[in-house]
Amino acid sequence: MKKLSCLVTLLLILAPIAQVAAQTQTNLEKVKKNVARLGVGSKAKATITLNDGSKVKGYVYSAGDDDFVIRNRDTDAPTTVRYADVKNVDDNRGHRNAKLAALFVGIGAAITIAAVFGAIAANER
């Protein structure tokens, strides 16, 4: 009976540790996938949130198996970041509001041009 209770206690202690390890592995794969999706070069802009809460902004300069290098856009200073230290990867490929504003301006310009050409055509008859 004593061996059984020791075994159950051991399983209860190790189960949460195994769960945390599995979640960490899943997060690591997710971060690697997001960095790979961004690509490398000056167009691969990103904001990296680290596990300690700090943020690194710039573009992905290179990516390896264990870490990647992100360079600041202003100073071009490199920062090497381990995938295990990353909490979140946000891409900075343009803001949604700016895209919507450009879309509405384009639609407004098209309607205005169509109205002007329609008025010219009506006056020529």
N, C-alpha and C positions, 0 to 999 in steps of 0.2 A: 504494500500500500504506500509505503514511504517513497519507493522508486517512482510510482505512478504520479504522486503529487509533485515530485521534483521535475518529472518530465512535463507535466502540464504547466507548471510554473515557468519552466524554460521556454516552452512554446509561446506562452503569453508574453514573455519578455522579448522574444525574437520576432514575433509577428509584426509589430509596428516598425521595427528597424528594417525589415525586408520591404515593407510597404513604402517607407521613405526612400529607400535605395531605388525601388522601381520607379517612383515618381521623379526622382532626380535624373535617372537615365532617360525617361520620356521627355523631360524638359530639355535635357542636353541635345537630344535628337531634334527636337522642335527648333531650338536656337540654331543649330547647324543648318537645318533646312531653310530657315528664314534668311540667314546670311548668304547661303548659296543662291537663293532666289533673287536677292538683291544684285548679286554679281560683284565685280570689282571694277574700279575706275571712278572717275570724277562724277559720273552720273548715278553711282550707287550710294546715294545720300541716305543717312540713317541717324537715328537717335537711339543709343544703347543705354538701357537702364540696368545698372548693376545690382547685385544682391544687397549691397550696403546702402542703396538708395541714391547713389550719385549717378549722374548722367554724362555720357560722352557723345558729342555731336560731331559729325563729319562725314567722310565718305570711306567706304571699305577699300583699302589699298591692296591688301592681299589676304587670302584665307588659307589656313593650313588644316591639319587634322585635329590639333588640340587648341589652337588659338587663331586669332585673326588680327590684322593691323587696321586701325581706323585712323585717318589723318584729319586734323582740324582743317576746315575749309579756309579759314582766315590766315592762320600761322603756318599751316602745312606741317605741324608737329605730329609725329606718329605716336600712337598709343597702342600697345599690344594688350589685347583682351583675351583671357581664357574663356572658352565656351562655358565652363562650369561656373564662372563668376557672373554670367549674364542672367538677368531676370526677365527682360523683355526687349524685343527688337521692333522699333517703329520706323517704317520707311518714310522719307520726306520727299516724296516725288510730286509735290504740289498739294495745295490745300483745296479742300472740297469747295469752299466758298468762292475762291478765285476761279475755279473751273466753272462753277455755276454762273458767276458774273460774266465771264467771257461768253458763255453759251447764250445768255439773255441779251447781251449786247449784239452778238451776231444775228440772233433772230430779229431783234429790233431794227438793225441795219437792213436786213433783207426785206422786211415789211415796208420800210421807208422807201427803199429803192423801187420796190414793186408799185407802191402808191404813186411815186413820181412818174414812172414810165406809164402807168395807167392814166394819169392826168394828161400827160403829153399826148398819148394816143387818142384820148377823148377830145382834145382841143384840135387835133388835125382833121377831124371828120368834117 
